[in-house]
Amino acid sequence: MPLHDTPVASPVKTPAETATWASRLVPPAGPPRVLALAQLANSVGDGAYYVTSALYFTHVVGLSPTRVGLGLTVAWAVGSLVGVPLGRLADRRGPRETAVLLAAATGLAVASFLLVREFVPFLLAACAYASAQSGLAAARQALLAGLVPAGERTGLLAHLQSTLNAGLAAGAGLGGLALHAGTRTAYLAVFALDALSFLLCAVVLLRLPPVAASGSRSAAGPEHRFGVLRDRPYATIALLNTVLLLRMPLLSLGLPLWITERTEAPAWVVSALFVLNTGAVMAFQVRAARGVTDRRTATRAIRRSGVVMLASCGVFTLSAGASPAVAAGVLVLGAVLQVAAETRQSAGSWHLAFDLAPADRMGEYQGFFGTGVTVARTLGPLLLTALLVDWGTPGWLLLGAVTLAASYGMGPAVTWAEKGRGGS
């Protein structure tokens, strides 16, 4: 897919062409660009954390892999529960102030890992980290909603996703250096970097103008508290989105296990697929979001993502039993289809999450919608391992079929939600 609408005869870009290309990757000046800088600041640290944390906790701290897995599962389960109350806090106290507080809290939680030597302190630190991350995501969404017009939010979220992937890729490179060194000092430096990155994120967020708190105490009496939990249409949409997000651990766990256990493809394909996904999201997420302008186009994008994801799962199954070269080529094709599905699903779900949420309860609703990510992080590894490694080809096809069903269920769910919200 070309980056320009028309071919360019000369390899040298004119200033206008360069500006057009840059605008697809960099948000416009003002609050959108500040939000992107904040995203970039902490995503670099997170990228380094993601590639080193498992070995740090097992090799440096000395915890067993089973205890690390249990602790992180419990932590993300707790994080999914506190997302709504912390989102409600952003509504009542102001999203910028809450986001700054939670970014700093996340940095402190990461820093506390440096002092952990036993399981219980590790569990407490992990719960603090997951809770602060979940709340920060909700507060950021509420902050974005307060600073950016409704028609520009999906496009900006696409920019932020591209920025996130760029930061994660850079951070993963730094984490790779720490893994190569393999020393305690190198691991500690990564965790210190991640902690500082969230503190830097908090400082950058302070550059944004404050957004007035929208959920007053009088308007949030006991009968209205956490009303998102009683908004059944929105809850259904969030549930369907959670099913679609179960693909999240695919690159980090599902495909690596499938490649090593079920195919003859060389091990380097795992890294190649990760690079391919990261680069494709950076390059094409903004373009994928351009076609999502209302609820109709959002649901259509999600339906198409389900079809493409089913095709991707079918292609992945063909890599089993093939020669190493053929298996590698098939896996790359499957990964291309998977990232095409991912970018469409992301754009559609972002629009629905904002468009169907009440303006005065944006933090609460975004906190609830965001629990899909924490649930996918908690249940996804277990489900993908069972489906792909234990079941093999039938597991891939079941994953694709469930994704397709959830994507097509989004249309009726949105229609249901519209009945109480006055049309599209």
N, C-alpha and C positions, 0 to 999 in steps of 0.2 A: 504493500500500500504506500504510494508516494506521499511525501510530506507537503507537496504543493499541488494546487488544483490544475496547473498547466505545466507541461515540461519546460525546462530551461535549457537553452541551447548551450550556454557557456557554463563551465563549472564554477565561475566566479559569480557570487551573488551580489546583486545590487544592494545598496543600503535599504531600499524599500522591501526587497525580498528578505533580507536578513531580519528586519524589524517584524515582518509578518511571521517568519519562522519562530523568532524569539517570543512573540506574543502568544504562541500556542503552548509554550512551556513556562513562561513567567507571567504571573497575574499583573494587572495594571497597578500603577502606583496608588498609594493610599492604604486603607485598611486591608484590602485583599493581599497586597504584597507583604504587609506586616504579618498577617496570618500565615503566609507561606514561609516567611523567614522563621517564625516561631516553630512551624512544623519541621523545617529543615534542621533547626538547632537541636531538637530532641531526637529526631529520627537518626541522625548520625550516631549518637550515643546508643540508641536502641539497636541499630544494626550491629554494632560491635558486641553489645550485650547478648543478642540472640545467638550468635555463633559461638560464644565462649561460655555462656552461663552453665550449661549442663556439665561441662568438664570442670568448671570452677567449683561447683557444688560437690561434685564427686571426688575430684582429684586434690583440690586444695582444702575445701572444708572437711571432706572425709565422709560425706553422707552416702548411703547406698543409693543406686539408681531408683530402687523401688520407693524409698522414702522421698527422694526428690520428686518423683512423679506424683506421689500421694499429696505432698505439700503443695505443689503447683495446682493440682486439680482442686483441692480444697480452697486454695487462694482465689482462683478464678471463679469458683462457685460463689464465694463471698462477694467478690467484685460484681458479679451479675445481680446480686441482691441489693447492693447499696447504690447502684447506678441511678435508680429512680429518686431516692431521697436526696442524693447529692445534686441531681438535676433540678429537683425542686428547690434546693438551697440556692442554686444559680438564679432561679426565677425570683426568689424573694430577696436575695441580697445583692443581686447584680451579677451578670455572667462574667464580666471582665475581672472583678475582684475575686470571684470564686475560682475562675480559671488560673489566675496568678497564684492563689493560695494552694490549689491542688497541684500545679506544676512544681512548686517548691516542695510540697509534701511528697511528691513522687521522687524528686531528687534526694530528699532525706531518707526515704525508704530504700532506695538503691544504695545510698551510702551506708545504711545500717547492715547491708549484706557483708560489708568489709569486716564487721565485728562478730559475725555469726560463726559459731563453732559447734553447735549442737542442733538437734532437730527442732525442738520447741521454739527457740529464738528464730530459726530459719522459717518456720511456719508463720510466726507472728509477722516477721518482716515481709514475707511473701504476701500475706493477706493485706498488709498496709500498702504494698506496692500495687497489687491488683485493684484494690478499692480506689486508691488515688488515681490510677490510670483510667478506670471506668468513669469516675466522676469528672475527670479532666476532659474526657471525650464529650460527655454531655454538656459541660459548661462551654466548651469550644463551639459546639454546634449552636447553642443558644446565643453565644456571642456573635457568631457569623450571621445568624438570622436577624440580630438586632442592628447589624452594621451594613448588610448587603441587601439590596432589593430582591424580592422574591424571584423575579425572572432571571437573576444572575447567579443564584446560589448553586444550582447544579453545575454550571460551568466552572465556578470557583472551586467547588469540591473536586472536580476533575483535575484542576491545576494543583490542588493540595495533594491529591493522590499521586500525581506525577512527582511532586516535590518529595513526598514521603518515600517513594521508591528510590529516587536519586540519593536521598540521605541514607537509606538503609543499605544501598549498594556501597556507598563510600564507607559507612561504618563497618560493613561486613569485611571490607578490605583491611581496615585497621584491626578488626578482630582476628583476621587471618594471620596478621603479623604476630599477634600475641600467641596464637596457637602454634605458630612456627617456633617462637622462642620457647614456649612451654614452661616458663618459670612462674613462680608465685608472684613476683613483682609485675610481670607482664599482665597477668590476670587482674591483679589489683588495680593496675593502671586503667584497664578497660572499664571496670566498675566505677572508678573515680571519674573517668571521662563521661560515662552515662549520667552519673549524679550531677556533674557540672553542666551537662547539656540541658537538663531539665531546669536547673537554676537560671541558665541563660535564656531558656524559653520563657520563664516567668518574667525576666527583665524585658524581653522583647514585647511580651503581651502588654506590659505597662505603657508602651508607646501608643496603644490604641485608645480611642476616646471611650469614656465610660458609657455603658448602656443602662438606661433606667431599669430598675427592678420592676417586673410586670406582675408578679403575684403577691399582692398585698396580704397582710395578715387577715384583714376583714373579709377578703374575697376567698380566702383559703381556709375556711372553717372546717370543722371535723367532717361535715357532710360532703365537702369537696376535696378533701385531702387525698392525694394520689388517685385522682379520678381516672387517670390513664388505665388503671387496672380494671375499671368498669366500662371502659370504652371498647366493647367487644369487636367492632369492625377493625379498629386500629390494632388491637391485640392480635387479631387474626392475621393481618398484614405483617405484623412483626414476626409472628410465628412462621409464616410462609417464608419470610426473608431469612429466618434462622436456618430453615431447611436448606435454602440455597447457599448459605454461608458454610455449610458443612464441608464444602470443597476447600476451605481455607488451609487445612494441614496437608493438602495434596502434594505441594512442592516440597515441603519440609519433611514429610513422613511417608505419605502414601506412595508417591512415585519412587522415592529411593528404595523403599522396601520391595515394591513391585519389580523394579529393575534388577535388584540384586538377587531376589528370590525366585522370580518367575521368567526372566528373560536372559538372553545371552549377550545383551548390549554391554559395552564397556562401562566401567564405573564412572568415567569422566562425563558421561551423558547426564548424570545427576546435576553436576555443576553447570553444564551447558543449558539445561532446561531452566535452571534458576536464573541465569543471566538473560536468557531469551525472554522469560516472563517479565523480569524487572525492566528490561529495555523496552519491551513492547508496551507495557503500561505507561512508562514515561513518554513514549512517542505518540500513543494513540488514544489514551484515556480522554484527553480534551476533545479530540475529534468525535469520539463515540458519544460524548455528552451533548454535542451540539444539536443532535436530532431530538433530544428530550426537552420539550417545551411545555408540556401539560400532562395531565393524568393519562390521557389516551396514548400519547407517544411513550410515556413511561411504562405503562403496562405492555405496550407492544414491544418495547425494547426487552423487557423481562421475558416475555413469551419467546422471542427469538433467541434469547440467551439459553433458554431451556432446550430448544431444539438443537442449537449448536453444541451445548454441553453433552447431550445424548450422543451426538455424532462423535464428539471427542472421546467419550468413554468407549464407544464402539471401535474407534481407531486404536486406542490404547490396547485393547484386547488382542489385536492382530500382531502385537510385538512378541507375544509368547510363542515360543517354538521357532521363531525366525532366526536367520543367521545374524551374527553380531552387526554387520553393516545394515542389513535390512531392518533389524529391530531398532537401531539408532535412528534411521530415517523415519520409521513409523512413529516413534516416540516424539520426534520433533514435530511431525505433522499434528499429532494429537495435542501437543502443547500449544501449537499455534491456534488450534480450534478452542482450546481451553481458555486461553487469554482473550480471545474474541468474545467468548461467552462471559467471562469475568467483567470486561469493561462495559458491556451492555447491561448486565445485571446491576453493577454498581451504580451506573448513571440513573437507571430507572428507579432503584430503591431509594437513592438519595432524594430524588424529586418527591416521591410519595411520602417519605418520612417527614419532610418539611411541610409539604402542601396540605397534608391532612391533619397536622397538629395545630391546636389552638395557639394563636399568637401570644397569649398571655401565660402559656404553660409550656413554652418551647423547651426549656431545660428538662422538665419532668418527662415530656414525651420523647425527647431525644435520648434521655437516659434509659428509658424503657426500650426504645428501638435498638439502642446500642448493646443491650444484653445479648442480642443475637451473636455478636462477635465473641463475647466471653463464653457463651454456651458452646459455640463452635470450637473454641480453644479447649474447652473442657471435655466435650463428648466426641469431637471430630477424630482425634487420634485413635480412640478405642474403636469407633465405628469403622473408620477407614482400614485399620489393621484387620479387623474381622472380615470386612467385605473383600478387600483386594488381596490380602495375603492368604487368608484361610479359604475363601470361596473362589478366588481367581476370576475367570471370565464372567460367570453368573453374577458375581459381586459388582463388577464394573457396570454390567447392564442394569442391575438393580439400582445402583447409584444414579445412573443416567435417567432411568424411568422415574425415580422419586423426584429428581430435579425437574424433569419435564412436567410432572403433575403439579408440583408446587408453583412453577412459573405460570402455568395455565390457570391455577386457582387464584392468582393475583387479580385477574380481571373481575370476577364476581365479588371478591372481597372489597375491591375499590368501589364498585357499584353500590354495595351495601353501605360503605362508609359515606358515600356521596348523598345518600337519602337523608342523612341527618345533618348535612353540611351545605345544602343548597346548590347542588349541581357541580359542574366542573370548572 
